[in-house]
Amino acid sequence: MPLINLVVVLIVVGVLLWLVNAYIPMDRKIKNILNIVVVIVLVIWLLQVFGVLGSLDSIRIGS
């Protein structure tokens, strides 16, 4: 993945998260959970993009 695509994805996710935090009325705890989930997903995605994590295709959840 080219670096410019990576930067664009991070900017779009950041802006969307900021919009949700700024303009959607939610409890502070729910916003914190949402922020943590988004950050964890982004970190896992970045590790996979850079090849540190490997492929996640072989991981199955459920039966």
N, C-alpha and C positions, 0 to 999 in steps of 0.2 A: 504494500500500500504506500503510495507516495506521501511524503511528509505534509504536503499542503492539504491532502484529504484528511489526514489525521488532525491537523490543526483546525480545520473547518468543523469536523465532528465535535471536537472538544469545545469550540466556541458555541456551536448550536446547542449542545447539551447544557452548557453553562448558562446561556441566555434563557433557555426554557426553564431551567431550575430556578433562576432568579425571578422569572415571571410568575412561576407558581408560588414562590415564597413571598413575593411582594403583593400579588393581586388576588390570590385565592384565599378566602378566609378559612383557616383550619386551626385546630388546636396546635400549640407549639410542639407537643410531643409527637404528633403525627408528622409535622414538617421535619423534625429531627430524624425520625425513622426514614422518611422519604429521602432526605439528604444522604443518610448513611448508606441506604440501599443503592442509590445512584452512584455514589463514590466507589462502593465495592464492585459494582458491575463495571464501571469504567476502568478500574484498576485491573480486574481480571481480563477485560477486553484488551487493554494496552499490553499486558503481559503476553497474551496470545498473539497479538499483532507483531510484537518484537521477537517472538519465538522462544520466550523464556518458559512459558507454560506448556507448550506443545499443543496438540490437537485435543479439543474437548469433545470430539465426535463419539469417542468410545465410552463416555460416561453416560450411564442410563439411570434415570430416576424412576422408581416404581418397578412394576413387573413387566 
